[in-house]
Amino acid sequence: MMTTAITGATGHVGASLVRALLSEGRRVRVLVRNDLRAVEGLAVEKIRGDVLDTDSLMELFQGADTVFHLAARISLTGSEGGMVEKINIQGTNNVIEACIKRKVKRLVHFSSIHAFTAHPVGEMIDEKRTLATGENEFPYDRSKALAQQAVMDAAKHGLDAVVVNPTAIIGPYDFKPSFMGEALLDLYHSRFRAVVDGGYNWVDSRDVVAGALAAEKKGRTGECYLLSGHWHHFSDVSRTIGQVSGKKTPSLIVPVWLCIVPAYFSLLISKTSDTATKFTPFALKTIRTHDRISHEKASRELGYNPRPFEETIRDSLAWFKGRGKLKNHHD
């Protein structure tokens, strides 16, 4: 039986991927650190370590046919003392090197929509869009772009690798939860009185997994595939949560310009107190720039077909409810 190795298995997409691979009857080996909630009770082999520990990667990839590289540091605040670059760029280079040494048959690298430059704003983003490798790009975007470039360069030199670029991911098995999962919970619990005038291209974690598995089987070496879903304004998201749950959710829309100064304060507080925040100038920029994203290439070559947005919201809330994350009082 073939062994499939995963970095980032304890994250949101990783949790869905592990379950999908196990349902295919595959032997799964995962790289873990401390938080094991996403793989608890699952028949997986666990290797302790991280992507900066090359010995643990060599152990992880021993006898592996396919490697799914998901481990990454997502940041809305900046470089985080160099950790964003270390994990996303050096970590990916370590994965590439270990794949080559272990003669892995195929690497599926999880990049991001953020690997592509946001400009020109308003034009359709597809796989031909320039990578965000410039010095002035936001640290997270640049780190994902440089990591993707490294994988594609390795593919030119003999490594069988393919790249997938998901958009804003929501869906079940969001154990931590993710930034996007927190946003859904915030809207469900009406933690904000209003929503910002912007939106995201939302994609279901299970569709990202289906796209990645199709990329493993059918993706062309050295190619990248955008795995987008549906663009929805935050007011649409809030309304859909309300319709699905029967709760009153925020409907007031606040213009972006009113949020700029508070976002800088939020970033400052986050940096001085060493706490995470979703409300930053970078987040405000993102919700105004990623509104037109094409998954035509993935649909054509991989048979990729994202499910309806309402289904994702319904299943996400049902999963969070099962985990005791939803307070059931009515406003």
N, C-alpha and C positions, 0 to 999 in steps of 0.2 A: 504493500500500500504506500502511495506517495505521501511524503510529509510536506505540509504547508506551514511556513514560518511567518509570524506576524510581529511587527513592532507596533506599539500603540494599540494593542489589543484591549486595553482597559479603558480606552476613550469611547466616545459616543458611537462613531462609525465602527470602530474595532469590535465593540460588543455585538453589533448586528452581524458583522462579517464572520466572527467566530461561530455564531449560531448557524449562519448560512452554510459555512464549510462543514460543520458537524452534521448538518441535515443531509449533506451530499455524501456522508460516510467517509470523510477524509480524516486523516491523522493530523492533528493541529498542535503546533508548538508555539508558545507565546513568550514574549519578553515582558517581565513584570518587575515592578518596584514595590511600592507599599500598598496601594489601593487595589484590592483584588475583587471588589464588589461585582464588577462586570463579568468576571469569569468564575465566580464562586459556584461550586457544584457542577461545573462542566468538565467533560472528559478531555481535558487538554494537558499537555506537558508544559510545565512552567520553568522558565529559565530566569534566574535573578540577574538583573543588570540594567543597562540602558544603552542608548546609541552612542554615547561618548566612551563606553567601555568596550574596546574592540575584542577583548577575550570573550565577553558574553555574546557578542554578535557571531563570533566564530563557532561557539557552542550552539547557538540558536540555529545557524544555517547548516550545520553538519547533516549531510544527507537530504537536505531540502530541495525539492524540485522547483517550487515557487516561493517567492518572498513577497509579501505585501508590506510595504513600508508606509505606516501611518503616523508614527511617532513625530510629534512637532510641538513647538511652543507657540501657541496662539497669543497674540498681544494686541490690545487696542491702545496701549499706553506708550510703547516705544521699544527700545532695545533691551530693557530690563537688565541692565548691567552686563550686556553682551551675551546673555543667555539665549536670546532669540536667535542670534547668528550662530552661536555655538551648537545649539541643538538642531536647528533647521539646516544649516550649511555643513558644518563639520560632521554632524551626525549622519547626514545623507552621504557625504563622502566616505565615511566609515562603512556605511551599509553597502555602497557600491564596491568598495575594496574587498569587503568580506564576501560579497556575492561572487566576485571574480575568483577569489582564492578557493572558495568552496564549490566552484563550478555550478552555481545555481542556474537552472534552465530558463527561468523567467522572473524578472523583477517587475512588480506593479507598484509604481510610485504614486502616492497620493499628494498631489500638489494642491492648488487652490485657484479660484477665480482671481484672487489677489496677486497671483504671479504675473498677471497681465496688467499693463499700465491702464489707468482709468481714462486716459486722454487719447483721441478726442472724445469728449463727453457727448453723449447723445447718439453716437454711431453704434451700430450693432457690434458687439464683441463676439468674435469667434477665435478659432485656434490660430489664425494668421496675425492676431493682435501682437504688438511688440511686448516682449517680456520686460517687467519693471526692474531692470538691473541698474538703472541710473543712480548716481550718488544722492540725488535729492528725493528719491522715493522713500516712503515710510518704511522703517526697519523691517516690519513683518513682511510687507509686500516684497521688498528687495530680497529678503532671506529666502522666501519661497521661490522667487524667480531664479536666483542663483543656484538653488538646489535643483530646480527643474532643468536648468541649463546643464548642470553637471551630469544628471542622469541621461539627458539627450546626447551629450558629448560622449559619454561612456557607450551608449548604444551605437554610435558611429565607429567605435573601436572594438566592437565584438560582443558587448554585453547585450543579451536579449532583454530589453527593457521597454516598458510602455508607461505612459503618464496619464492620470485622470485628474481633472480640475473641477471639483464640486463647487457649488455656490453656498448660500447660507443654509446650514443643515439643521433640520428639526426632525422629530420622530421618536418612536419608542426606544427603550434601552439606553436612556440618557441618565446614567447613574449619578454623575457628579453633582449637579447637571452642568451642561455646557452653557456658554454665554447665551446662545439662542434659546436653549431650554429655559434658562432663567427669565428671558424676555417673555416667553409664553406664560410662565407662572406669574410674573409681575402683572401682565394684562389680565389674567384670570382672577387674580386677587385684587385688582384695581389699586395696585400700589402707587400708580400715577393717576392724577386726575385728567390728564390729557396725553395725546400721542404726538410725536414730532411729525412734521410734514415731510415724509419720506417713506421709503420702503426697501425691501430686499427681494432678490430672486431666491425664493425658498425652495428647498428640495428635501425630499424624504430620505432619511438615512438608509432605509431599505432599498430605495431606488439607486442610491449611490453605490451600495454593495452590489446590486444586480448589474450596474454598469461596470464596476470594477471586475466582477467575475466574467462578464462578457469580454472585457478588455484582455483579461488573462488568456482567454480561449481564442479570441478573434482579432484582437487589436494588433495593428501593424507595428513592428519594432521601430523604436525611435519616434513614434507619433504620440501626440497628446489628444485627449478627448474631453471636451467640456461637458460636465454632467450638471446641467441646470434644470430648474423646475419651472416655477411660475412666479412672476413678479407680482407682489401685492403690497399696497400701501399699508402702513401700520393700522390705519383705521379699518381696512378690510380684515386684517388679522384679528383685531379686537372684536369686530362685529361677528366674525365667524366663530370665535371662541364663545361669544355670548349666545349665538344661535345653537351651537352644539351643546353647551352646558346649561342654558336657561338662566344664566347669570347676567346681571347688568355690568357691562364693561365700558371702559373709557371711550368717549366718542368725540370729545373736543380735540381739535387739531391746532397745534402750536407751530408757527413758522420757524424755520431753521435759524434765522437771524436772532431770534429771541433766546436761542439756546447756546449761542457761541460763547459768550462770557461765562455762563454757568459751567459749560463743558471744560473750559480751561481751569476753572476752580476745582472741578471734580478731578481733573488730571493731576493738578498740584497736590491735592489732598491725598490722592492715591500714591503718588511718588514719595511724599513725606511720611506717610503712615505705613507704606509698604502693603497696601491692600489693593485688591483688584477692583476695577470699575469698568462698566460697559459704556459709560457716558463720557466720551472724549471727543476732541475736535476731529480725530481720525474717523471715529464712528459716524459723526455728522457728515463728513465728506463722502463716506461709503454709501450712505442711504440716499445720496443725490446723484450717484455716478454709475451704478451698476444696474440700470433699469432695462437694458436691451441686451440679452445674452442668448446666443443660439446654441442649441444642442443638436443641430441638424446632422453634423458629422457623426456623432455618437449614435443617433437614430439610424442613419444610413448604414454605417459599418458594423455597429454592435447590436442593433435591434433595441436600442435604449428607448424607454417609454415611461416618463414619470407619471405617477398616479395623480388623481385630482387633489387639490390643496385641502379641501374640506375633509377628505379621508385621513390625511396626515394629521390635521388638527384633532379630529375625533380620536384617532388611535393614540396620539401623544397624550391627550388629557386622560384617556382611559388607563394608559400605562402609569402616568404620574399618580392617578387615583389609587391604583393597585399598590403603589409604593408609599401611600399615605402622605403624598405631597400636596393634595388639594384640601383646602378648608371648605367645608360645605355650607357655611352660613350664607344666606342671601342678603345682598345689599338692599 
